Amino acid sequence: MSIDTATAARVAKLARIKVEDDALPALAQDFSAILGFIEQLGEVDVEDVEPMVSVTPMRLKRRSDGVTDGDQQAKVLSNAPDAREGFFAVPKVVE
């Protein structure tokens, strides 16, 4: 698949990346190379390959699934502009 400079400019605009006009042909060529590599990956036979998380066989570390309050209420509320009785105080917004 080949990407032209107009498509490369549109992608750069959508990604909010400023690209000078003289750099657009190189960007289009890079995009084409990336898409070519993706097409090559589509040709690989992975029928009998099991999915894996890592290249080394290991189990993920587990932690207990316990509900806690974090025990940091004072630290969290120290940054609040207005805190009362252990909660964030906000102005009334419903009339």
Secondary structure, 3 states (H helix, E strand, C coil): CCCCHHHHHHHHHHCCCCCCHHHHHHHHHHHHHHHHHHHHHHCCCCCCCCCCCCCCCCCCCCCCCCCCCCCCHHHHHCCCCCEECCEECCCCCCC
